[in-house]
């Protein structure tokens, strides 16, 4: 299994596109998506609650990028762990 860990903070406009990109490019593979919302103050968390087939973790306050990655990795069950940013800067597709 592959675990994809996505720490996020105030990415309500991007997170849906990132999740769609992952789902498209990991079709047919055994994977899980773990999103750690780091205390977003916009609508990121509300958008994520509506998403299906993700593991959603929320920090009640902003704890930082590194701590959010650590939380996601600790929750993961994959043999391979991939970290992706929530801003859509990097695509899930292999190059």
N, C-alpha and C positions, 0 to 999 in steps of 0.2 A: 504494500500500500504506500501511496505517496500522501504526505501531509503538506498542505499549502497554508502557511501562516501569513496572515495579513494584519499588521498593526495599522490602525486607522485613527485619525483625529480630524474632525471637521471636513470630511470628504463626501458630503451628501451628493454633490454633482458628479462625482467620479466613480464611487464604489459600485454602482450597478453595472457600469461598463466593464470594470475590472472583473467582476464575477462572471459576466456573460462571456468575456474573453477566455477566462479559465475553463468554463464549462464547454465552450466550443473546442478548445484545443486539447482538452483532456478526455474527450469522449472515448468511451470504450476502455478506459483505464480505471483501475481501482484507486480512488483518491478521496480525500476529505478536505474541506475548506474550513479553516479555523480563523475567524475574524475577531480580533481583540480591539474593541472600541475603547480608546484611551480617554474617556470622559468628554467626548465631543459635546459642544454647546450648540451645535446646529441640529439638523434633522437626520444626521447620519445614523444614529441608533434606531430611530423609528423606521427608516428605510430598510435597515438590516433585519429588523424584527419581521418584516414582511417577506423576506427571502426564505426560500425552502432549501433544505439540504445543506445547511451550513451549521457549524458549531459557533455560537455567538457568545462571547465573553465581554462583559462590560466592567471597566474600571470606574468606580464612582467619582474619581477625580483623576486629573491628568498625572500619570506616573512616569511618563517618558517613553520614548521609542524603544530603548533597550529593554526596559522592564516589560513592555507589552510583548516584545518578541519572546522573552524568557517565559512569560505566562503561556503564550501560544505553543511554544515548543514543549513545555511541561504537559500540556493537555493533549498533544498529538499522539497518535498511535502508529504512524507510518514508519517504515524502515528507512525511507528517504524523506527528508524535510526540506521544503523549498520556502524561502521567504520572498514575499512580493510586497511592493509598496502599493498603497491604496489610491495613489494619484493618477494611475494609468500611464506613467512615464515609460514603464517597461511592459512589454507584451508577453503573454504566456507562450506564444509560439516559439519553437526552437529556430534559431537562425543558423 
